[in-house]
Amino acid sequence: MESHEWFENTDTGKVYYRGNYQGGKWTIMTTTQKRDPTWTDVTPVTAPIWRTLRDIVWKKYQRKRCPWERVAELDHILGADLPAQRR
């Protein structure tokens, strides 16, 4: 399982996100607690969340910490089919 985490600052405090990739499927979870979090699945996942996850995975791919297939799959989910920026 691959896990990618990030957070956003909001008016009510930080919101933490986690994108898990397992078995060919993405799941997105959220919480507001840093310690002892209770993760809640995000359904439906909005386009801005997918874009943020795609940016995080792209940066990891550039550092050779994530395979290109993850970036391509997120592009497909977003319907962007962006030109390959592999090199």
Secondary structure, 3 states (H helix, E strand, C coil): CEEEEEEEEECCEEEEEEEEEECCEEEEEEECCCCCCCCEECCCCCHHHHHHHHHHHHHHHHCCCCCHHHHHHHHHHHCCCCCCCCC
